[in-house]
Amino acid sequence: MPEIFFKEESYKIIGICMEVHNNLGAGFLEIVYKDALTYEFLKEDIPFEREKMYDVNYKGAILPHKFYADFVVYDNIILEVKGCSGITDEFVSRAINYLKVSGSKLALIVNFGELKLSYKRIIL
């Protein structure tokens, strides 16, 4: 069985996402879920950075446009928050790009936009 990167940390993050979804339900804008997650991370004393900026290095040149990850939790896990009808290939591609520019190994895409919380683990 393959190793699960940041198993305990990612379970804790998903548990907090479930708590937020159970309380707010579906239908809010992503910013509302981000605010609720910020509240929960602070309450649980979980280290995080919101809207973390990353440079994009192209052949040794730093491009003018930056990447902004919704959250970086525990200094290693990229958390992308969605509020839509499903997790698309575009979201997965974007998470892979976040992993490349950040050097992290795990991204979580969490979708609050459906009646049941959905999420996807992306490993690089």
N, C-alpha and C positions, 0 to 999 in steps of 0.2 A: 504494500500500500504506500503511495507516495506521501511524502512529508507535507503537512499542512503548515504553511508559513504563518507565523503569528496567530496560532490557533486561539489561545485564550483571549488575546486582544481583539481579534476579529469577532469572536463570539460576543464579547462585551459590547462592541460597537453595534452589531446587529441587534442585540437585545435592547439597546437604547433606541435604535431606530424603530423597533417593534413597539416600544413604550410610546414613542412619539406618534406613531401611526394609530395605535389603539386609542390615544387621547384626541387626536385631531381628525382622524379618518382621511379619506381621499378628497381631492378637489381644491385644496389651497394652492397658491403659487409656491414655487420652490423656495423663495425667500422666507416664507413662514416656517417651513420645515427646517431650514438652516438656522433660523432664530431659536426654534425649539431645541434643536440639537445642541446649539451653543449653550443654552440654559442647562440641559442635561449633562453635558460634558463638564461644565463648571461645577455643577452640583455633585457630580461623582468624582471630582478632582482628577479628571482624565486630561493629560496633556494634549493640546491640539493647537493648530494654527488655521485660521479661516482665511480663505481667498489668498492662499500662498502663491506668490509669483515665481515663475521659473523662466530663465533665459532659454532661448533656443539657439544651439550652436550648430551652424551649418558650415562644414569644411573649415573650421577654425574661426569663423566669423560669427559674432553674436548678432542675430537678426533683430530688427527694431521692434517687432511684435512679440509679446510675451504670452506665456501660458499661465492661467490662474486655476489652480486646483481648488475645488470647493472647500475641502478640509484636508489637512495632513494630521493624522491622529497617531499618538505614540511615536512621533518623529519618523515613522516608517510606512504608514498605511495611508494611501490616497483614498479619500472618500468622496465620491461624486454623487450628488443628490439630484434626483429627477422627480418630476411630478407630471407624468404623461401616461399614455395608454400602454406602454411597454418598453422594455430595454432593447434598443435597436443595435444593429451592427455599427452604426455611426458612433454610438456611445461607447461601444467596446473599443473601436479604433482610437477614439479620443483618450480613453483610459490607458491604452497601450502607449500612446504618445506621452502621457503624463509620467508613466513609469520610466520611459526612456530618458526624458529630460531630468527627472528627479533622482534617478539611480535607485529608486525603491523597487521592491520585488512584488508587492501586493497592492492591488486596487480593488475597492468595493464600489460597485454601482448599485445604488439603492433607489428604488422607484416607489414613491408614495402616492402615485396618481391612480392606483387601482384599488378596488375594495379590499384586496389582500396585499400586504407589503410583498414586494418581490426584490430580489437582489441577485447579483452575479459577482463571483470572485474572478479577478483577472490576475494571472501570475505571469511574470516575465522572467 
